[in-house]
Amino acid sequence: MIDVVGTLKRGWLQLIAHIDFPLLSIVMAIMAIGLATVHSATYDANERMFAQAGNMGVAMVIMWFVSRLPPQKLMNFAIPLYVIGVILLIAVFLFGIKVNGAKRWLSLGFTRIQPSEILKIATPLMIAWYFQRYEATLRFKHYIVAGILLLIPFLLIAKQPDLGTALLVGGAGFYVIFFAGLPWKVIAALIAAGAAAAPILWSMLHDYQRKRILTLIDPTTDPLGSGYHIIQSTIAIGSGGPVGKGYLNGTQTHLEFIPERHTDFIFAVYSEEWGLLGNIALLILYILLIGRGLMIASAAPTLFSRLLAGAITLGFFTYAFINMGMVSGILPVVGVPLPFMSYGGTALVTLFLGIGMLMSIHTHRMLVKK
């Protein structure tokens, strides 16, 4: 009997050996809030809540598998994942399905896939691998090559058009380049060049993208059209007050004034019901998530691990900042979900791939010879 108990205990310890429980606890807390908010947002069609619970289960299984892979094995996926992702993006450009004026999906007959999601992980993975390869001989030319590796998927995704995903992919790739030691004078030059090219970039935007930016300045110019999302979300956030209206009591939500309330605008639903105090609690959880990720990055023993962990962590920050910014009316609406809260299977799997990689980097750090 003692041997059976001991065997079961050892088996259980092996199963959870690569799980970082501080990180998992923070993510689980955010997901619990998200699941409750999806329930409120879809109160009359609650199958979405159960579907989201299923998505979470699948994503966590994937996280567990990835957490068991040593960072050295993760490096082996960098080139094939990046190449396959870029090829699929080109296939979207040539053969993609157009929905609401955007080509973002490929049909496989039995289902559709959105290849741009792959690049959220593949791009920082590829660039981190590239810098690891040339760690001992890093020169300015290597930063130029890294910039090209980033620019290829960014432009292909922006062309679909999907500016929100392009920003997430671009941000993740840039964080790797930044952590690799990109000089500040180069960053300043890039900012100056971007500012100088603003008129050209403006002319390259699609009409609906320009309209979103103009609507951000004054949503009342088109209150029933492009300004509707921002107006309704800011009303919901403001009406929450200090402590909110209470769970399941959000009038903007349940009278269906808030658009996309279970996906991109779930933060407005949460804010209306839980108010300022609830928002502070949620922000603290995201700060803890980012802080834990940066701790893992700082303790990573190799350049590849540090760059990848730092990029994944700041990727979570980018997700949250853009989503909360657009829902609050301080950024244009670009269709970025709130991490671990918004409804959606593909985005959740991508996020948990990142969490699994962070756990892999953290739990395998002692196995790397220094």
VENGI-V940250 format. One record per residue. N is the residue number from 0. OMEGA is omega in degrees with one decimal (* if undefined). NEAR is the number of other ideal C-beta (glycine too) atoms within 12 Angstrom. D_CENTER is the distance of its C-alpha to the mean C-alpha in whole Angstrom. Layout:
((N;OMEGA;NEAR;D_CENTER) (N;OMEGA;NEAR;D_CENTER))
This chain:
((0;179.9;7;47) (1;179.6;8;46) (2;179.3;9;45) (3;179.1;10;43) (4;179.4;11;41) (5;178.2;12;41) (6;178.3;13;39) (7;179.5;14;37) (8;179.1;14;36) (9;177.7;14;35) (10;178.8;13;33) (11;179.4;13;31) (12;176.6;13;30) (13;-179.6;14;29) (14;-174.4;16;27) (15;-173.3;18;25) (16;-175.0;21;26) (17;178.3;32;23) (18;174.5;29;21) (19;-171.0;33;20) (20;173.5;17;21) (21;179.0;21;20) (22;-179.1;40;16) (23;-179.6;28;16) (24;179.3;18;18) (25;-179.6;31;16) (26;179.8;38;13) (27;178.0;25;16) (28;178.3;23;17) (29;-179.6;39;14) (30;178.2;35;14) (31;176.0;22;18) (32;-179.5;35;17) (33;-179.0;41;15) (34;177.4;33;17) (35;-179.4;29;20) (36;174.1;42;19) (37;177.0;39;18) (38;179.3;32;22) (39;-176.7;40;23) (40;-176.9;42;21) (41;-172.1;29;23) (42;-178.8;25;26) (43;179.7;17;28) (44;-166.6;17;26) (45;176.4;20;25) (46;178.2;16;24) (47;178.6;28;20) (48;179.3;24;20) (49;176.5;17;22) (50;178.9;22;20) (51;176.3;35;17) (52;175.9;24;19) (53;176.8;19;19) (54;-179.7;31;16) (55;178.7;33;15) (56;178.6;20;18) (57;-178.5;20;17) (58;-179.2;32;14) (59;174.8;28;16) (60;177.5;20;18) (61;177.0;28;16) (62;-178.5;35;15) (63;179.2;27;19) (64;-177.8;24;20) (65;-178.6;36;17) (66;-178.5;36;18) (67;179.3;24;22) (68;176.2;24;21) (69;178.4;27;23) (70;178.6;41;21) (71;177.7;21;24) (72;176.3;21;23) (73;178.8;41;19) (74;-178.4;31;21) (75;-179.9;16;23) (76;-171.0;29;20) (77;-176.1;33;19) (78;-178.9;21;21) (79;-179.2;18;21) (80;179.7;29;18) (81;-178.1;33;17) (82;178.6;22;21) (83;179.4;22;20) (84;-179.6;38;17) (85;178.1;32;19) (86;178.6;23;22) (87;176.9;31;20) (88;176.3;40;18) (89;177.5;24;22) (90;175.7;24;23) (91;179.6;36;21) (92;-176.5;28;23) (93;-170.9;14;26) (94;-173.2;17;26) (95;177.3;28;23) (96;179.6;24;23) (97;177.2;16;23) (98;-178.5;16;22) (99;175.6;13;23) (100;-178.3;14;23) (101;175.3;27;20) (102;-177.7;28;20) (103;-171.4;35;17) (104;171.4;27;18) (105;178.1;29;21) (106;175.3;19;23) (107;-178.2;14;25) (108;-179.1;8;27) (109;179.1;6;26) (110;175.0;12;23) (111;176.5;19;20) (112;176.6;25;17) (113;-173.5;35;14) (114;-178.6;40;15) (115;178.9;46;12) (116;179.9;38;9) (117;-174.7;35;11) (118;176.1;44;11) (119;176.9;47;8) (120;-174.3;44;9) (121;-176.8;43;13) (122;177.1;50;13) (123;178.2;52;13) (124;-178.7;47;15) (125;-177.2;44;17) (126;176.7;48;18) (127;176.3;47;18) (128;-178.1;36;20) (129;179.6;35;22) (130;177.2;40;23) (131;-178.6;31;24) (132;-176.0;23;26) (133;-176.0;22;28) (134;-174.7;20;27) (135;-175.0;10;31) (136;-176.4;11;32) (137;176.3;23;29) (138;-178.5;16;30) (139;-179.3;18;29) (140;179.0;13;29) (141;176.0;25;26) (142;177.6;29;24) (143;178.1;17;25) (144;178.1;22;24) (145;177.5;38;21) (146;177.8;28;20) (147;177.3;21;22) (148;177.6;37;19) (149;-173.2;39;16) (150;-177.4;23;18) (151;178.9;30;19) (152;-179.8;45;16) (153;-178.6;33;15) (154;179.6;26;18) (155;179.6;34;18) (156;178.7;43;15) (157;-179.0;31;16) (158;-171.9;26;20) (159;-4.6;38;19) (160;175.7;33;18) (161;-173.7;39;14) (162;-179.2;35;14) (163;178.9;38;10) (164;177.6;42;9) (165;178.4;38;11) (166;179.3;32;10) (167;178.2;45;7) (168;179.0;48;9) (169;179.0;37;12) (170;-179.3;33;10) (171;178.9;48;9) (172;-179.8;46;13) (173;179.8;35;14) (174;177.7;37;13) (175;-179.3;46;15) (176;179.5;39;18) (177;-179.3;29;18) (178;178.4;32;19) (179;174.8;37;21) (180;177.4;22;23) (181;-176.3;28;23) (182;-179.3;16;26) (183;179.4;11;26) (184;176.1;11;28) (185;177.7;21;26) (186;178.4;18;23) (187;178.9;13;26) (188;178.0;14;27) (189;178.0;21;24) (190;179.6;15;23) (191;178.9;13;27) (192;177.6;14;27) (193;178.4;16;24) (194;-179.6;14;26) (195;-177.6;12;29) (196;-176.7;14;27) (197;178.6;15;26) (198;178.7;11;29) (199;179.0;12;28) (200;178.7;17;24) (201;-179.3;16;25) (202;-179.6;12;28) (203;-179.7;17;25) (204;173.8;23;23) (205;-177.5;19;24) (206;-177.2;15;26) (207;178.2;22;23) (208;175.9;30;21) (209;-179.6;20;24) (210;178.5;23;25) (211;179.7;31;21) (212;178.6;27;22) (213;178.2;23;26) (214;178.0;28;25) (215;179.9;28;23) (216;179.3;19;26) (217;-178.0;16;28) (218;-176.0;29;27) (219;178.0;18;30) (220;178.1;19;31) (221;-171.5;20;30) (222;-179.7;17;29) (223;-179.8;15;29) (224;-175.1;18;27) (225;179.9;27;24) (226;-173.2;28;25) (227;-177.8;24;25) (228;-176.5;36;21) (229;-178.6;39;21) (230;-176.9;31;25) (231;-179.5;33;24) (232;179.2;41;21) (233;174.2;32;23) (234;-179.2;29;26) (235;-179.7;41;24) (236;-178.6;38;22) (237;-177.6;23;26) (238;177.4;29;28) (239;179.0;35;26) (240;-177.0;20;28) (241;-173.0;15;28) (242;177.1;20;28) (243;-178.9;34;27) (244;-178.9;27;29) (245;-177.1;18;28) (246;-178.8;24;26) (247;-178.3;22;27) (248;179.9;21;29) (249;-176.6;38;27) (250;178.0;22;29) (251;-179.6;32;27) (252;-170.1;43;24) (253;169.3;24;27) (254;172.3;17;29) (255;173.2;21;26) (256;-177.6;25;26) (257;178.4;40;22) (258;176.9;29;21) (259;-168.9;31;18) (260;178.7;41;18) (261;-179.4;38;16) (262;-173.2;34;13) (263;-174.6;34;12) (264;179.7;46;15) (265;178.4;48;15) (266;177.6;48;15) (267;177.1;47;18) (268;-179.5;50;20) (269;-178.1;47;19) (270;179.9;45;20) (271;-175.2;43;23) (272;-174.6;40;24) (273;172.1;35;24) (274;-176.3;26;24) (275;-179.0;21;24) (276;177.0;18;24) (277;178.5;30;22) (278;178.3;31;19) (279;178.8;18;20) (280;179.5;22;20) (281;178.3;37;16) (282;177.8;25;16) (283;178.5;18;18) (284;178.5;32;16) (285;177.2;35;12) (286;176.8;21;15) (287;177.9;23;16) (288;-179.2;40;13) (289;178.4;33;12) (290;178.7;21;16) (291;178.7;31;16) (292;179.1;40;14) (293;174.5;28;16) (294;177.8;24;19) (295;179.5;35;18) (296;-176.7;36;18) (297;-178.8;20;21) (298;-178.0;24;23) (299;-173.1;36;22) (300;-177.2;24;25) (301;178.8;29;24) (302;179.1;30;22) (303;-178.4;41;20) (304;-179.6;40;19) (305;-178.1;37;19) (306;-178.1;46;17) (307;-179.5;49;14) (308;179.0;47;14) (309;-179.7;39;14) (310;179.0;48;11) (311;-178.2;52;9) (312;179.4;44;9) (313;171.3;34;9) (314;175.5;45;6) (315;177.2;46;5) (316;-179.1;29;8) (317;175.7;38;7) (318;-173.8;43;5) (319;-177.4;37;8) (320;-178.4;28;10) (321;-178.7;33;10) (322;-179.3;41;10) (323;178.7;33;13) (324;-178.2;28;14) (325;179.0;37;15) (326;-179.9;45;16) (327;177.3;29;18) (328;178.1;30;20) (329;175.5;19;19) (330;177.0;27;17) (331;177.5;31;17) (332;-177.0;38;16) (333;174.9;32;13) (334;177.4;38;11) (335;-179.3;40;8) (336;174.9;41;7) (337;-170.9;48;8) (338;177.6;43;6) (339;177.9;44;9) (340;-177.0;47;11) (341;176.3;42;11) (342;176.5;39;13) (343;-176.4;32;12) (344;-175.3;28;12) (345;179.9;30;11) (346;-179.1;39;7) (347;177.2;40;8) (348;178.6;31;10) (349;179.0;41;7) (350;-178.5;45;6) (351;169.1;38;10) (352;177.6;39;11) (353;178.6;47;9) (354;178.0;47;11) (355;178.3;38;14) (356;176.3;53;14) (357;178.8;49;14) (358;177.5;41;17) (359;-179.7;41;19) (360;-177.4;50;19) (361;-172.8;40;20) (362;178.9;31;23) (363;-173.7;33;24) (364;-178.3;27;25) (365;-178.5;15;28) (366;-178.8;19;29) (367;178.1;21;29) (368;-179.3;9;32) (369;*;9;32))
